[in-house]
Amino acid sequence: MKKISTLLTSLFAITLLLAQTSEDDGASAENDNLHLSAGIKTNHLWRGLIITDKPIVSGQLWYDLNKSKTLQLGIWGASAISNDSDETHYKEINYYIQYADKGFSIGIWDLFNSRNINELIASDDIFNYSKDKPTHIIDLRTSY
Protein backbone atom coordinates (compact mmCIF):
# COMPACT_ATOMS: atom_id res chain seq x y z
CA MET A 1 0.00 0.00 0.00
CA LYS A 2 2.82 2.38 0.87
CA LYS A 3 4.46 1.79 -2.53
CA ILE A 4 1.26 2.59 -4.39
CA SER A 5 0.57 5.69 -2.31
CA THR A 6 4.11 6.89 -2.94
CA LEU A 7 3.79 6.21 -6.67
CA LEU A 8 0.48 8.07 -6.95
CA THR A 9 1.76 11.00 -4.89
CA SER A 10 4.85 11.20 -7.09
CA LEU A 11 2.75 11.09 -10.27
CA PHE A 12 0.53 13.87 -8.94
CA ALA A 13 3.55 16.02 -7.98
CA ILE A 14 5.17 15.54 -11.40
CA THR A 15 1.89 16.50 -13.07
CA LEU A 16 1.83 19.74 -11.11
CA LEU A 17 5.42 20.46 -12.07
CA LEU A 18 4.79 19.73 -15.75
CA ALA A 19 1.70 21.94 -15.68
CA GLN A 20 3.95 24.86 -14.76
CA THR A 21 6.14 24.43 -17.87
CA SER A 22 5.90 27.39 -20.21
CA GLU A 23 4.94 26.78 -23.83
CA ASP A 24 7.72 29.18 -24.80
CA ASP A 25 10.48 26.90 -23.52
CA GLY A 26 11.55 26.02 -27.06
CA ALA A 27 10.45 22.39 -26.84
CA SER A 28 8.76 21.05 -29.94
CA ALA A 29 5.37 19.40 -29.55
CA GLU A 30 6.65 16.69 -31.91
CA ASN A 31 9.26 15.65 -29.31
CA ASP A 32 6.82 15.58 -26.39
CA ASN A 33 6.36 11.81 -26.05
CA LEU A 34 6.01 11.46 -22.27
CA HIS A 35 2.58 12.25 -20.81
CA LEU A 36 1.22 12.32 -17.29
CA SER A 37 -2.25 12.90 -15.88
CA ALA A 38 -3.74 12.74 -12.40
CA GLY A 39 -7.21 13.03 -11.00
CA ILE A 40 -9.49 12.72 -8.04
CA LYS A 41 -12.84 10.97 -8.52
CA THR A 42 -15.81 10.48 -6.21
CA ASN A 43 -15.82 6.69 -6.81
CA HIS A 44 -14.63 4.08 -9.30
CA LEU A 45 -16.76 2.10 -11.73
CA TRP A 46 -15.44 -0.47 -14.18
CA ARG A 47 -17.74 -1.76 -16.91
CA GLY A 48 -20.78 -0.90 -14.81
CA LEU A 49 -19.50 -2.51 -11.61
CA ILE A 50 -18.90 -0.44 -8.49
CA ILE A 51 -15.28 -1.19 -7.61
CA THR A 52 -15.25 1.28 -4.72
CA ASP A 53 -17.77 3.83 -3.54
CA LYS A 54 -15.04 5.86 -1.83
CA PRO A 55 -13.17 8.76 -3.45
CA ILE A 56 -10.03 7.75 -5.34
CA VAL A 57 -6.81 9.38 -6.47
CA SER A 58 -5.64 8.20 -9.88
CA GLY A 59 -2.67 8.76 -12.13
CA GLN A 60 -1.60 7.75 -15.59
CA LEU A 61 1.84 7.86 -17.21
CA TRP A 62 2.31 6.95 -20.85
CA TYR A 63 4.92 7.20 -23.56
CA ASP A 64 4.36 7.54 -27.33
CA LEU A 65 6.44 4.89 -29.06
CA ASN A 66 6.25 6.44 -32.54
CA LYS A 67 6.25 9.89 -34.17
CA SER A 68 2.57 9.73 -35.09
CA LYS A 69 1.71 9.10 -31.41
CA THR A 70 -0.52 6.17 -32.31
CA LEU A 71 1.37 3.50 -30.33
CA GLN A 72 1.60 3.99 -26.57
CA LEU A 73 3.07 2.19 -23.59
CA GLY A 74 1.73 3.17 -20.19
CA ILE A 75 0.71 2.58 -16.61
CA TRP A 76 -2.52 3.58 -14.86
CA GLY A 77 -3.00 3.43 -11.10
CA ALA A 78 -5.51 4.41 -8.45
CA SER A 79 -6.09 4.11 -4.73
CA ALA A 80 -9.11 4.79 -2.55
CA ILE A 81 -8.79 7.56 0.00
CA SER A 82 -10.34 5.35 2.72
CA ASN A 83 -11.48 1.77 3.35
CA ASP A 84 -14.82 0.52 2.08
CA SER A 85 -17.54 -0.62 4.48
CA ASP A 86 -16.22 -4.21 4.30
CA GLU A 87 -12.80 -2.94 5.56
CA THR A 88 -11.07 -3.69 2.23
CA HIS A 89 -8.99 -1.01 0.56
CA TYR A 90 -9.13 -0.45 -3.20
CA LYS A 91 -5.85 -0.04 -5.05
CA GLU A 92 -5.13 -0.84 -8.67
CA ILE A 93 -2.17 -0.78 -11.04
CA ASN A 94 -2.53 -1.51 -14.76
CA TYR A 95 0.18 -1.73 -17.42
CA TYR A 96 -0.71 -1.45 -21.08
CA ILE A 97 0.34 -1.10 -24.67
CA GLN A 98 -2.17 0.21 -27.17
CA TYR A 99 -2.57 1.46 -30.70
CA ALA A 100 -5.08 4.21 -31.53
CA ASP A 101 -5.65 6.00 -34.84
CA LYS A 102 -8.64 7.74 -36.45
CA GLY A 103 -11.17 6.55 -33.87
CA PHE A 104 -9.99 2.91 -33.82
CA SER A 105 -8.04 1.55 -30.88
CA ILE A 106 -6.75 -1.82 -29.74
CA GLY A 107 -4.74 -2.51 -26.62
CA ILE A 108 -3.58 -5.15 -24.20
CA TRP A 109 -3.84 -4.26 -20.51
CA ASP A 110 -2.48 -6.15 -17.50
CA LEU A 111 -4.95 -5.39 -14.70
CA PHE A 112 -4.24 -5.78 -10.98
CA ASN A 113 -6.97 -4.84 -8.52
CA SER A 114 -6.56 -5.48 -4.80
CA ARG A 115 -10.27 -5.53 -3.86
CA ASN A 116 -11.68 -8.73 -2.33
CA ILE A 117 -8.64 -10.92 -2.99
CA ASN A 118 -9.02 -14.35 -1.44
CA GLU A 119 -5.44 -14.98 -0.31
CA LEU A 120 -6.02 -18.75 -0.31
CA ILE A 121 -6.26 -18.74 -4.11
CA ALA A 122 -4.64 -15.44 -5.16
CA SER A 123 -1.78 -13.18 -4.14
CA ASP A 124 -2.16 -9.59 -2.97
CA ASP A 125 1.35 -8.83 -4.26
CA ILE A 126 1.18 -6.84 -7.49
CA PHE A 127 4.49 -8.28 -8.71
CA ASN A 128 3.44 -11.91 -8.21
CA TYR A 129 2.92 -13.55 -11.59
CA SER A 130 2.91 -17.08 -10.18
CA LYS A 131 0.61 -19.55 -11.94
CA ASP A 132 -0.29 -20.93 -8.48
CA LYS A 133 -1.90 -17.73 -7.19
CA PRO A 134 -2.84 -15.54 -10.16
CA THR A 135 -4.23 -12.09 -9.50
CA HIS A 136 -3.69 -10.33 -12.84
CA ILE A 137 -6.26 -10.13 -15.61
CA ILE A 138 -5.10 -9.75 -19.20
CA ASP A 139 -7.62 -7.55 -21.00
CA LEU A 140 -7.80 -7.12 -24.79
CA ARG A 141 -9.56 -3.82 -25.49
CA THR A 142 -10.85 -2.61 -28.82
CA SER A 143 -13.09 0.27 -29.78
CA TYR A 144 -14.17 2.31 -32.75
C-alpha positions as a printed Julia matrix, in Angstrom:
144×3 Matrix{Float64}:
   0.0     0.0     0.0
   2.82    2.38    0.87
   4.46    1.79   -2.53
   1.26    2.59   -4.39
   0.57    5.69   -2.31
   4.11    6.89   -2.94
   3.79    6.21   -6.67
   0.48    8.07   -6.95
   1.76   11.0    -4.89
   4.85   11.2    -7.09
   2.75   11.09  -10.27
   0.53   13.87   -8.94
   3.55   16.02   -7.98
   5.17   15.54  -11.4
   1.89   16.5   -13.07
   1.83   19.74  -11.11
   5.42   20.46  -12.07
   4.79   19.73  -15.75
   1.7    21.94  -15.68
   3.95   24.86  -14.76
   6.14   24.43  -17.87
   5.9    27.39  -20.21
   4.94   26.78  -23.83
   7.72   29.18  -24.8
  10.48   26.9   -23.52
  11.55   26.02  -27.06
  10.45   22.39  -26.84
   8.76   21.05  -29.94
   5.37   19.4   -29.55
   6.65   16.69  -31.91
   9.26   15.65  -29.31
   6.82   15.58  -26.39
   6.36   11.81  -26.05
   6.01   11.46  -22.27
   2.58   12.25  -20.81
   1.22   12.32  -17.29
  -2.25   12.9   -15.88
  -3.74   12.74  -12.4
  -7.21   13.03  -11.0
  -9.49   12.72   -8.04
 -12.84   10.97   -8.52
 -15.81   10.48   -6.21
 -15.82    6.69   -6.81
 -14.63    4.08   -9.3
 -16.76    2.1   -11.73
 -15.44   -0.47  -14.18
 -17.74   -1.76  -16.91
 -20.78   -0.9   -14.81
 -19.5    -2.51  -11.61
 -18.9    -0.44   -8.49
 -15.28   -1.19   -7.61
 -15.25    1.28   -4.72
 -17.77    3.83   -3.54
 -15.04    5.86   -1.83
 -13.17    8.76   -3.45
 -10.03    7.75   -5.34
  -6.81    9.38   -6.47
  -5.64    8.2    -9.88
  -2.67    8.76  -12.13
  -1.6     7.75  -15.59
   1.84    7.86  -17.21
   2.31    6.95  -20.85
   4.92    7.2   -23.56
   4.36    7.54  -27.33
   6.44    4.89  -29.06
   6.25    6.44  -32.54
   6.25    9.89  -34.17
   2.57    9.73  -35.09
   1.71    9.1   -31.41
  -0.52    6.17  -32.31
   1.37    3.5   -30.33
   1.6     3.99  -26.57
   3.07    2.19  -23.59
   1.73    3.17  -20.19
   0.71    2.58  -16.61
  -2.52    3.58  -14.86
  -3.0     3.43  -11.1
  -5.51    4.41   -8.45
  -6.09    4.11   -4.73
  -9.11    4.79   -2.55
  -8.79    7.56    0.0
 -10.34    5.35    2.72
 -11.48    1.77    3.35
 -14.82    0.52    2.08
 -17.54   -0.62    4.48
 -16.22   -4.21    4.3
 -12.8    -2.94    5.56
 -11.07   -3.69    2.23
  -8.99   -1.01    0.56
  -9.13   -0.45   -3.2
  -5.85   -0.04   -5.05
  -5.13   -0.84   -8.67
  -2.17   -0.78  -11.04
  -2.53   -1.51  -14.76
   0.18   -1.73  -17.42
  -0.71   -1.45  -21.08
   0.34   -1.1   -24.67
  -2.17    0.21  -27.17
  -2.57    1.46  -30.7
  -5.08    4.21  -31.53
  -5.65    6.0   -34.84
  -8.64    7.74  -36.45
 -11.17    6.55  -33.87
  -9.99    2.91  -33.82
  -8.04    1.55  -30.88
  -6.75   -1.82  -29.74
  -4.74   -2.51  -26.62
  -3.58   -5.15  -24.2
  -3.84   -4.26  -20.51
  -2.48   -6.15  -17.5
  -4.95   -5.39  -14.7
  -4.24   -5.78  -10.98
  -6.97   -4.84   -8.52
  -6.56   -5.48   -4.8
 -10.27   -5.53   -3.86
 -11.68   -8.73   -2.33
  -8.64  -10.92   -2.99
  -9.02  -14.35   -1.44
  -5.44  -14.98   -0.31
  -6.02  -18.75   -0.31
  -6.26  -18.74   -4.11
  -4.64  -15.44   -5.16
  -1.78  -13.18   -4.14
  -2.16   -9.59   -2.97
   1.35   -8.83   -4.26
   1.18   -6.84   -7.49
   4.49   -8.28   -8.71
   3.44  -11.91   -8.21
   2.92  -13.55  -11.59
   2.91  -17.08  -10.18
   0.61  -19.55  -11.94
  -0.29  -20.93   -8.48
  -1.9   -17.73   -7.19
  -2.84  -15.54  -10.16
  -4.23  -12.09   -9.5
  -3.69  -10.33  -12.84
  -6.26  -10.13  -15.61
  -5.1    -9.75  -19.2
  -7.62   -7.55  -21.0
  -7.8    -7.12  -24.79
  -9.56   -3.82  -25.49
 -10.85   -2.61  -28.82
 -13.09    0.27  -29.78
 -14.17    2.31  -32.75
